[in-house]
Amino acid sequence: MQRTRIYLVRHGQVKGHEEKRYNGQVNVSLTHLGREQSERVCDYLVDIPLDAIYSSDLARSCYCAELIAEAHDLTVSTQESLRELHFGDWESRTWVELQEAYPDEWKVRLQDLVNFQVPGGESLQEAADRIRPAVQQILVNHSGGNVVLVAHGGTNRIILLDAIGAPLGQAFSIEQDYGCMNIIDYFADGNSVVKLLNGMAHQETPVVLGLTGLTSRQANR
């Protein structure tokens, strides 16, 4: 049966990651490691035929997508609908700050992850409602092809939960490390199979050619 494969990637490590900060839809810079992680994703995909590359329009995801696009002579399609969950008034603030400033709201969010809405932001359900149509359109546009989608921890979790038929409330039952790779196969009968979840093997050992020190990405430019 014909399948459409999505290589679902999370962007690399961001500055301030150690503070456990809600970045949401704010643009934040990648760390040096975050840029390296993006390059290693590109190395992993360099010899795989790709039909299209999609990305959240936030800079931390675009960086990785642009590297992949350059290596494959493709153009990135950036989409606002693939952004991270919008945390509204909580964006750019740390978990510690929020627990101190909004103790009651913090507890409510933990009790109702799907429907809780931060003032000025969106609920997980609302995020899913904007992300799902975008993914379905990608599948329609590239039926039978190989597609890269670079996004965020929250965005990826929503896509993965849908692929395995799990409820949104299980979002944090799935890990999405910085620079991870997921592979999902979608079939014409509506079924889908997650072939790789939170894959990090490509991050552990960069591909090196001979003694030149060039990664496969650099060598193929």
N, C-alpha and C positions, 0 to 999 in steps of 0.2 A: 504494500500500500504506500502511495506517495506520502512523504513526510516533509514538513517545513521545520528547519532547525533554527533555534535562536540561541546564540551564544550570549548569555546574560551576564554582564560584568558590573561589579561595583567599582567606583572610582578609587584612586589611591588615597593613602593616609593624608589627612589634612592638619594644618597647624592648629594647635589647641586641643587635639584629640585626647590628650591625657587628662584634660579637665572635665571630660564627659559633658560637653556643651551641646545644646540643641541648636544646630546650624540651620536646619530647615531649608528655606529658600533664599537664605543670605549667601552671597558669594564669598567663599573662603579660599585661601591659597593652599596648595599642596605643599607638603614637606619635601625635602630632598628624597626621602624614602618613597613618598607618594608618587613622585615623578618616576623613580626607578620602577616602582610597581606597575605603573602604566606602560612603561617600555617593555616590561617582561610579558605583560598581556599581549602586546603587539608581537613580540617574538613568538609566543605560543601560536598565534593565529596566522603568521606570515605565509605559511605554505598551504593554508586552507582556502579553497575558492569561496569567495564571498560575493553576494549579490547586492547587499545594501548595508549601510551602517547608520544606526539611529542613536540619538543621545538626548538626554535632558539638556536644556539650554543653559544650565548652570556651569560655570567655568571648570569646576573640578571634574566633571564628567566629560566635558568637551575636550579637555586636554588629551585624555586617553583615546577618545573617538577619532580625533584628528590625526594622531599617530598611526592608528590602524588604517584610516582612510588614505593617508599618504603612501603607506606601504602597498596598498591594493589599487591605487589610482582610482579611488572612489571619492564621492562627496558626502559629507556628513549631513543627515537630515536632523536638525535640532528641533525638539518639541517641548514646549512649556508643559504640556500634559504629562510628561515623564519626570517632572520635578519631584523632589522629596516632599514629604508631608509638610504642609504649611503650619508652623507652630505659633503664628501670630505674635502676641505680646511676649511669648516665652523665647522667641528666637534670640540667639547670641548669649543666652544665659545658661549657667551651669546647673546640673542637677541639684547640687548643694544649695545654690542660691534660691532655686525654685521651691525646694522643700521647706526652706525657712520662710520665704515670702508668701507661699500659697500652700500651706500644709493640708487644708481641707480639699482644695482642688486636686492636689497631687494624689491624695487617697482615692478620690472619685475616679480619676483617670485610671488608676491601677485596677479599680473594680469594674470599670466599663471602658476598656481599651478601644472598642469599636466605635462607640457613639460619643465619647467625651470630646468636646470642642473647646480648644483654647480660645479665649477672646481674641478676635481678629484673625483667627486661623481656621483650620478645618479639622473635622474628625477623620479617623481612619476610614470610615465608611465613605465619606465624601472624597477622600483621596482615591479610594478604589473605584469610585464612580467615574472619575476623570481618566484614570490610568487604563482601565479595562477596554474602553472603546479604542484607545490608541493602539493597544497591542493587537486587538482584533483586526484593525485596519492594516497593520503591518503584515499580519498573516495573509490577509486577502491580497495585498499588493505583491507579495513575494511567495506565493504558493509554490511549494516544491523546492524552494531555495534555501540558502544559508544566510542568516542575518545576524549582525552584531547589534546588541542593544546595551549601551552604557548608561547606568543610572545610579541609584542610591540604595542604601540599606532598606529603607522603608518601601520604596518602589519595588525593589526586587522581591521582597518578602510577599507583597501582594500578588505579584505575578507567579511566584512559586507556589503559594497556597492555592491559587486557582488551578494551577497545573496538576496538583495532586488531589484536588477536590476537598481541601481542608478549609474550615471556617476562618474568617479574619481574626477572630479572637485568639488564634494560635500563632499570631505573627511572631512572637518572640520564642517560639519553639524551633525556629529556623535561624541559624547564625549566618551572617554575611560579613566576612572580614574584609578589610580594605584590600582592594586589588584582586578579589576572588573571581572565580569563573564558575558559572552554572551553564549547563547545556540542557535544553528542553526540546524534545521532538513533539510536534503537533501533527495529527493525522486528520484526513478528510472526514472520518466518521465522528469527529469531535473529541476523540481521546487524546491524551497527551502523556508523555513519559519523561520524567526527569532523569537524564542520563548521568549528570554530574551535579552535585550540590556543594556549594562553598568550596570548590576546588582551589587548592593553594600550592599544589606541587610545582606549578610553573614559576612560583615566586621563590622557591627554595634554591633552585640551581639555574641561573641564567644560561641561555644557549650561547656558547662561545665557539667561534670558528678558528681552529688551529691555534697559532700563537699570536695572531694579530690583535686580539683583544676586542674584536668587533662582534657585536651581537648580530643575530640574523637579520634583525630589523635594519640595522645600520648598513649591513652588507648588501641589502636588497634595494637601497635607495638609488 
